[in-house]
Amino acid sequence: MKSQGSKTAQPQANPEPTSDLVEQADGLIEQLARLQPRLQRMLALSMPEDLRNELGSITIRQLGSLAYLPDGGATMRNFADALGITGAAATALADRMISHGLAERHYQPEDRRTVRLAPTERAKDLLKQYRTWQQDAMAGVLAKLSEHELATFLAVLNALESHLEQ
């Protein structure tokens, strides 16, 4: 039990960033902007030809959207909300996914106004292949970092994730 005279620790506000810190952050943002296309290009070039052919004209956005579709499907509203897009945009995306054989619509017998979008078996297989390749490719990139660089990078990613969850 605390005595009446003891002080409780008050959370301290983050101090205002110094101009040097702001300049470093700006430099980091510019460097990330330059690095992203190079990394994406390097990864794209490392994609196995059979996977590239299988993907054909399927976009990364369509493929990534599959992660928001559970096996039993999701309502169009839930799908749109998960992606942070409007219902109209979700419908257009669903139409493109269906045309590529990635998803199918299921109508609820008790309420035909409710439409569930579900991934096809082809989509699940393609997503699994893509994720396996993506993890292997990124592991190759990260293997070039020293143990210290990797630990620092992981600490920064964990800090960013923690801030995004707040």
TORTORDO-637300 format. One record per atom (N, C-alpha, C, O, CB): x, y, z negated; residue in one letter. Coordinates in steps of 0.1 Angstrom, whole numbers, plus 2048, in hexadecimal, padded with zeros to 3 digits. Atoms other than C-alpha are relative to their C-alpha. Glycine has a CB too. Layout:
residues N
XYZa;...
END
This chain:
residues 166
8087F4800m;800800800m;80980C800m;81380D7F9m;7F78007F4m;7F87F3800k;80D823808k;7FD8097F5k;7F28097EFk;7FD80780Ek;8037F680Bs;81283D7EEs;7FA80C807s;7FC80E813s;80E8037F9s;8077F47FAq;7FF85D7F3q;80A80A806q;80681180Fq;7F98077F5q;7F67F77FBg;81F8707FAg;8077FB80Dg;80E803813g;80B8037F6g;7F98057F4s;82B85A817s;7F980580Ds;7ED80880Es;8007F0800s;8057FB7F3k;82886683Bk;7FE7F4809k;8057EB809k;80A80B806k;80280A7F6t;819851856t;80780580Dt;808810810t;7F17FD802t;7F97FD7F3a;82C84F877a;7F680580Aa;7EC7FE80Da;8097F4805a;8097FA7F6q;81C865891q;8067FC80Eq;8127FD80Fq;7FF80F7FEq;7FB8037F3p;81F85A8B5p;80680D806p;7FF817805p;7F67FA809p;7FA7F47FAq;8368728C7q;7FC80080Fq;7FD7F6816q;80F7FF7FFq;8037FE7F2a;82C8808E8a;80C7FF808a;817802804a;7F980E803a;7F48007F7n;84387B906n;80580E802n;7FD817805n;7FC7F980Dn;7FB7F37FEp;85A898908p;7FF80480Fp;7FF7FB818p;80F8017FCp;8007FC7F2e;8588AD928e;80D7FC807e;8187FD801e;7FE810801e;7F48047F9p;86F8A0942p;80980C804p;804816807p;7FD7F880Dp;7F67F57FCt;88F8B4949t;80080180Ft;7FC7F8816t;80E7FD7FAt;8007FE7F1s;8958C296Cs;8097F5806s;8067F1811s;80580E803s;7F880B7FAd;8B18A8971d;7F87F3801d;7F97EC80Bd;80C7FD7F6d;80880C7FFl;89988C969l;7F580180Bl;7F37F7812l;7F97FE7F2l;80A7FE7F6v;87F89A980v;8077FE80Ev;8017F8817v;7F980E800v;7F98027F4e;89989C99Ce;8047F2802e;8037ED80Ee;80D809800e;7FD80F7FFq;8A4878995q;7F37F8804q;7F47EF80Cq;8067FB7F3q;80D8077FCa;87F86D997a;7FD80380Ea;7F97F9815a;7F58047F6a;8027FC7F2d;87B8809B7d;8097F880Ad;8047F3814d;80180F803d;7F68087F8g;89A86F9C5g;7FC7F1800g;7FD7EB80Bg;80E8017FAg;80480E800l;88D84D9BAl;7F47FE809l;7F47F3810l;7FD7FC7F1l;80C8027F7i;86C8529CBi;80480180Fi;7FF7F9816i;7F680C7FDi;7FC8007F2e;87D85C9EBe;8087F3804e;8067EE80Fe;80A80C802e;7F980C7FDq;89483E9E9q;7F77F4801q;7F97EC80Aq;80B7FE7F5q;80A80A7FFl;8778279E3l;7F880180Dl;7F67F6814l;7F68007F4l;8077FE7F3a;865836A01a;8087FB80Ca;8037F6815a;7FC80F801a;7F78047F5r;883830A17r;8037F07FFr;8047EA80Ar;80E8077FFr;7FD80E801l;88980DA09l;7F47F7804l;7F67EC809l;8047FD7F2l;80C8087FEq;865800A0Cq;7FF7FA80Fq;7FE7EE810q;7F48077FDq;8018057F2p;8647FEA33p;80C7F6803p;80A7EC80Ap;80080B80Ap;7F58097FDr;8877EEA34r;7FE7F37FAr;8017E8800r;80D8067FBr;80380C807l;87D7D4A1Al;7F57F8808l;7F67EC80Al;7FC8027F2l;80B8067F8q;85C7CDA2Dq;8057FA80Dq;8017EF811q;7F580A802q;7FB8047F3r;86F7CAA4Er;8097F37FEr;8077EA805r;80880B807r;7F780C803m;8897B2A3Fm;7F87F47FCm;7FA7E9801m;80A8047F4m;80880B803l;86E79DA30l;7F87FA80Cl;7F77EE80El;7F68047F5l;8078047F4a;85A79CA50a;8097F8809a;8047EE80Fa;7FA80D808a;7F78077F7l;878791A64l;8047F27FAl;8087E9802l;80D808802l;7FD80D806s;87E775A4Bs;7F47F6800s;7F67EB7FCs;8058027F2s;80B809800m;85B767A4Fm;8017F580Am;8057F7816m;7F3808803m;7FF80C7F7p;85B744A5Ep;7F780280Cp;7EB80780Bp;7FD7F37F9p;8077FE7F4e;84F744A82e;7F27F9800e;7E87FF805e;8077FC80Ce;80C808801d;83472AA7Bd;7F68087F8d;7EA8087FBd;8027F27FBd;8097F8808l;825740A60l;7FC80D807l;7F0811807l;8078047F2l;8037F47F9r;82775FA75r;7F67FD80Br;7ED80580Dr;80D806807r;80A8047F6n;81574DA91n;7F27FD7FAn;7E8800800n;8057F4808n;80C803807e;7FB740A79e;7F880C7FCe;7EC80D7FDe;8027F77F4e;8077F3804l;7F4763A6Cl;7FB80780Cl;7F180E80Bl;80B8087F8l;8057FA7F4g;7F1770A8Fg;7FD80F7FEg;8068177FAg;7F47F9806g;8047F2801s;7DD791A8Es;7FA8037F2s;7F480D7F0s;7F780380Bs;8057FE80Ei;7D478CA69i;80980B7F9i;8158097FAi;7FF7F37F8i;7F87F6807t;7DF7ABA56t;8037FC7F2t;7FD7F47ECt;7F880E800t;7FC80380Di;7F07ABA35i;7F58047F6i;7F37FE7ECi;80D8087FCi;80B7FC808r;7D27BEA27r;7F57F57FFr;7F07F37F4r;7FA80D806r;80980B800q;7BB7A2A31q;8057F47F8q;7FD7EF7F0q;7FD7FC80Fq;7FA80B808l;7D2788A23l;8008037F1l;7FD7FA7E9l;80E7FD805l;7FF7FC80Eg;7D779BA03g;7F28007F9g;7F07FE7EDg;80680E7FEg;80E800805s;7B179F9FFs;7FB7F37FCs;7F27F27F3s;7F780680Bs;80480D804l;7AE77A9FCl;8037FD7F2l;7FC7F57EBl;8077F5809l;7FD80280Ea;7BD77C9DAa;7F58047F7a;7F48007EBa;80D8087FCa;80B7FB807y;79D78D9CFy;7F37F8802y;7E97FB7FEy;7FD80E803y;80B8097FEl;7877719DBl;8027F37F9l;80A7EB7FEl;7FE7FE810l;7FF80D807p;7837549C3p;7FA7F5809p;7F37F8813p;7F98007F2p;80580B7F7d;77B7329D2d;7F1800802d;7EC7FE80Dd;8047F27F9d;80F8007FFg;7567369CAg;7FB80D807g;7EF80F809g;7FA7FF7F3g;8037F47F9g;7577589DBg;7FD80C7F6g;7FD80A7EAg;7F47FE809g;8047F4808a;74E77B9CEa;7F6808808a;7F5807814a;80D8097FEa;80A7F87F9t;7317929D5t;80880B807t;81380E804t;7F68067F6t;7FA7F57F8m;7397AD9EEm;80380C7F7m;80D8137F8m;7F780580Cm;7FE7F5809r;7357C79D2r;80D7FD7F7r;8158067F5r;7F48027F7r;7F4803808n;74F7B59BCn;80C800808n;817804803n;7FE7F27FAn;7F58007F7f;7667B09DAf;80480F802f;810812801f;7FC7F980Df;7FD7F27FEa;7647D69E1a;8068067F4a;81080D7F5a;7F4807805a;7FB7FB80Cd;7697DF9BDd;80E7FB7FDd;8178037F9d;7F77FD7F4d;7F3806803a;7877C89B9a;80B806809a;816808805a;8007F1802a;7F67FA7F6l;7987D89D8l;80080F7FEl;809815804l;7FC7FC80El;8007F2801g;78E7FB9CEg;7FC80780Dg;800812810g;80D8057FBg;8057FB7F3i;77C8019EFi;7F18017FFi;7EA7FB7F7i;8057F880Ci;80F7FE7FFt;75880B9F9t;7FA7F3805t;8017EA80At;7FC80B809t;80780B7FBg;73E7F1A01g;8017FF80Fg;8027F4814g;7F28007FBg;7FF8007F2a;73F7FBA25a;80E7FB805a;80F7F380Ea;7FD80E806a;7F28057FCa;7657F6A27a;8027F17FDa;8087EA804a;80A8097F8a;7FF80E804a;7627D5A15a;7F87F780Ba;7FD7EC80Ea;7FA7FD7F2a;8078077F6t;7487CAA2Ft;8087FF80Dt;8087F4813t;7F2807802t;7F88007F4a;75E7D4A4Ca;80C7F77FEa;8107EF807a;80580E803a;7F4809802l;77C7C2A3Cl;7FB7F1800l;8017E9806l;8068037F2l;80580E800a;7667A3A36a;7FD7FB80Ea;8007F0812a;7F38007F8a;8038037F2d;75B7A4A5Ad;80D7FB808d;80D7F280Fd;7F980C808d;7F38037F9r;77F7A4A66r;8067F27FAr;80B7EA802r;80B80B7FEr;7FB80C806m;788788A4Dm;7F87F4806m;7FE7E9808m;7FF8017F1m;80980B7FBi;76B773A59i;8047FD80Fi;8047F1813i;7F1804800i;7FC8027F2s;775779A7Es;80D7F8801s;8107F280Cs;80180D807s;7F3807800h;79876BA75h;7FF7F27F9h;8097EB7F8h;80A8087FAh;80280D807g;78974DA63g;8067FF7F2g;8097F47EDg;8077F5809g;7FB7FF80El;795759A41l;7F67FF7F6l;7F87FB7EAl;80980C7FFl;80A80080Aa;77475CA30a;7F37FD807a;7F17FD813a;7FF80E7FAa;80E8037FBe;74F753A33e;7F68067F6e;7F98077EAe;7FE7F1802e;80A7FA809r;730763A26r;7F67F47FCr;7F37EB803r;7F780B808r;809809805h;71974FA10h;7F48087FAh;7F68117F2h;8067F67F5h;80C7F9804y;6F575BA0Ay;7FA7F87F4y;7F97EC7F5y;7F680280By;80680680Cq;6E57549E8q;7F27FC803q;7EA804807q;8018097F4q;80D8047FDp;6C673F9ECp;7F58077F8p;7EA80A7FDp;7FE7F17FEp;80A7FA809e;6B47509CFe;7FF80F804e;7F5816800e;8047FF7F2e;8007F27FCd;6BD7739DDd;80880280Cd;81480480Bd;8048097F4d;7F87FF7F4r;6C7776A01r;80780D802r;80F80F80Br;7F77FD80Cr;7F97F3800r;6D179A9FBr;80E7FF7FBr;8178077FEr;7F980B7F9r;7F2802806t;6EF78D9E7t;8087F7809t;8057EC80Ct;7FE7FA7F1t;7F78077F7v;70B7839FDv;80E7FE7F8v;8138077F3v;80380880Dv;7F3804806r;72A7719F0r;80A7FE80Br;8077F7815r;8007F47F7r;7F58027F6l;74B773A04l;8097F67F9l;80E7F87EEl;80780D803l;7F780B805a;7607539FFa;80B7FD80Aa;8097FE816a;7F87F37FDa;7F58037F7p;78274AA0Dp;7FE7F2806p;7F87E9800p;80D8007F8p;80180D7F9t;78472DA26t;80C7F87FBt;8157FD7F5t;80080280Ft;7F5809803e;79B70FA21e;80C805808e;818805802e;7FD7F2804e;7F57FB7F8r;7B171EA3Dr;80680C7F9r;81280D7F8r;7FB80480Er;7FB7F4807a;7B373FA2Aa;8087FC7F3a;8138017F1a;7F58097FCa;7F980480Ck;7BD72DA0Ak;80E7FA803k;8187FD7FCk;7F87F67F8k;7F48067FCd;7D8719A1Cd;80A80B805d;81680B802d;7FE7F680Bd;7F87F57FBl;7E5738A2El;8068097F5l;81180D7F5l;7F880980Al;7FC7F880Bl;7E674CA0El;80B7F97F8l;8157FF7F3l;7F58047F7l;7F6808807k;7F97309FDk;80E800807k;818802801k;7FC7F27FEk;7F37FF7F8q;81372FA19q;80680D800q;81280E7FEq;7FD7FC80Fq;7FB7F3800y;816754A1Ay;8078047F2y;8128097F2y;7F580A803y;7FA7FD80Er;81C7579F4r;80D7F87FEr;8167FD7F8r;7F57FC7F5r;7F4808801t;83573B9F5t;80C806807t;817808802t;7FE7F1805t;7F57F97F9w;84974CA10w;80480D7FAw;80F8107F8w;7FB80380Fw;7FE7F3806q;84576E9FFq;8097FF7F4q;8128067F2q;7F38077FDq;7F880280Cq;8537619DEq;80E7FB804q;8188007FDq;7F97F57F7q;7F28047FCd;87074F9EFd;80880C806d;81480D803d;7FF7F580Bd;7F97F57FAa;87876EA03a;80580A7F6a;81080F7F6a;7F780780Ba;7FD7F680Am;8777859E5m;80B7FA7F7m;8148017F2m;7F48047F8m;7F5806808a;88C76C9D1a;80D801807a;818804800a;7FD7F17FEa;7F47FE7F8g;8A676F9EDg;80580E7FEg;8118107FDg;7FE7FD80Eg;7FC7F2801v;8A67959EAv;8058027F1v;8108087EFv;7F4809803v;7FC7FE80El;8A87949C4l;80D7F97FCl;8147FD7F3l;7F57FC7F6l;7F4808803a;8C477A9C4a;80C808803a;8178057FFa;8007F3809a;7F57F77FDk;8DA7969D2k;8048097F5k;80F80F7F5k;7FD80880Dk;7FE7F780Bl;8D77A99B2l;8097F97F5l;8087ED7F4l;7F38057FAl;7F980680Bs;8EF7A4995s;7F67FD7F4s;7EB8017F5s;80B80A7FBs;80980480Ce;8E1796974e;7FC80D7F9e;7F080E7F5e;8087F77F6e;8037F3807h;8E37B9965h;7F5808808h;7EC80D803h;80C8097FEh;8097F97F8e;8D17C9983e;7F27FA800e;7E88017FFe;80580080Fe;80D807801l;8B67AE982l;7F98037F3l;7ED8057F3l;8027F1803l;8067FE80Da;8B07B395Da;7FB80E7FFa;7F08117FAa;80B7FE7F5a;8047F2800t;8AE7D9962t;7F3801808t;7EA808804t;80B809805t;80B7FF7F7f;8967D597Ff;7F47FA7F9f;7E98007FAf;8037F980Df;80B807807l;8807BD96Bl;7FB8097F5l;7EF80A7F3l;8057F27FAl;8057F780Aa;87F7D594Ea;7F880C805a;7EE8107FFa;80D8067F8a;8087F57F9v;8747F2965v;7F37FB804v;7E9802802v;80880680Bv;80D8057FBl;8597DC975l;7F77FE7F4l;7EB8017F5l;8027F3808l;80980280Cn;84C7D2952n;7FB80D7FAn;7F080D7F6n;8087F87F6n;8047F3805a;84C7F6947a;7F5806809a;7EB80C804a;80C80A7FFa;80A7FB7F7l;839800966l;7F27F97FFl;7E87FF7FEl;8047FF80Fl;80C808802e;8207E4962e;7F98047F3e;7EC8057F3e;8037F1800e;8057FC80Cs;81B7EE93Es;7F980D801s;7EE80F7FBs;80A8007F5s;8067F37FEh;814812947h;7F3800809h;7EA807806h;80A80A806h;80B8017F7l;7FC808963l;7F47FA7F9l;7E87FC7FCl;8037F880Cl;80A807808e;7E87F394Ae;7F98097F6e;7EF8057F0e;8057F37FAe;8057F780Aq;7E2810933q;7F5808805q;7EF8117FEq;80B8097FAq;
END
